[in-house]
Amino acid sequence: MEEINDSLVAVFAGTTLDAGMIQSLLEEQGIPAFIQNELMGSIAPWQIMPGGAGAVKVQVSSTNQERALQIINDFSLNAEEEEI
């Protein structure tokens, strides 16, 4: 029997609002996503540093990591182009 080594990996870290948007984006693409530290972002948002200590993180299965990062990157690039 083949053993599958699958774990959760963080693909995004930021505010509660941003993490929720990223989670929705990934799930729309068929990638199950989970939010870590969501309660901390709600209880003490002033302690959350986007991408830093205490940030709310979006996690996916390590088997979906590469695809999730590509989706997030494409979304970020499109958002930047629309701002210009």
C-alpha positions in Angstrom: 0.0 0.0 0.0 1.4 3.4 -1.0 1.6 6.0 1.7 0.6 9.5 0.9 2.5 12.2 2.7 0.1 15.1 2.6 0.2 18.1 5.0 -1.2 21.6 5.2 1.0 24.4 4.0 0.5 28.2 4.2 0.0 29.8 0.8 -1.0 33.3 2.0 -0.7 35.4 5.2 -2.4 38.7 5.8 -5.5 40.2 7.3 -8.7 38.3 8.1 -10.5 40.0 5.2 -7.8 39.2 2.7 -7.5 35.7 3.9 -11.2 35.2 3.5 -11.1 36.4 -0.1 -8.2 34.2 -0.9 -9.9 31.2 0.7 -13.0 31.8 -1.5 -10.9 32.3 -4.6 -9.2 28.9 -4.1 -12.4 27.1 -3.2 -14.0 28.4 -6.4 -11.1 26.8 -8.3 -11.7 23.4 -6.5 -8.9 23.7 -3.9 -10.1 23.1 -0.3 -8.6 25.9 1.8 -8.5 26.5 5.5 -7.9 29.6 7.6 -5.5 29.5 10.5 -5.5 32.2 13.3 -8.9 33.5 12.1 -10.1 34.1 15.7 -6.9 36.0 16.5 -7.6 38.3 13.6 -11.1 39.0 15.0 -10.2 39.3 18.7 -7.1 41.4 18.3 -6.9 42.8 14.8 -4.3 45.4 15.9 -1.9 42.6 16.6 -2.1 41.2 13.1 0.7 42.2 10.8 -0.1 41.2 7.2 2.3 38.4 6.2 4.1 38.7 9.6 3.8 37.6 13.1 0.2 36.7 14.1 -1.1 37.0 10.5 -4.2 35.1 9.5 -3.0 32.3 7.1 -4.7 30.4 4.3 -3.5 26.8 4.2 -4.0 24.1 1.5 -2.9 20.5 1.0 0.7 20.3 0.0 -0.4 18.5 -3.1 -2.3 21.7 -4.1 0.4 24.2 -3.1 1.8 24.9 -6.5 -1.6 25.4 -8.2 -2.9 27.5 -5.3 0.2 29.8 -5.4 -0.3 30.2 -9.2 -4.0 31.1 -8.7 -3.1 33.7 -6.0 -0.3 35.1 -8.1 -2.6 35.5 -11.1 -5.2 37.1 -9.0 -2.7 39.6 -7.5 -1.4 40.5 -11.0 -4.9 41.1 -12.3 -5.7 43.3 -9.3 -2.6 45.4 -9.8 -3.4 45.9 -13.5 -6.9 47.1 -12.7 -5.5 49.7 -10.2 -3.3 51.3 -12.9 
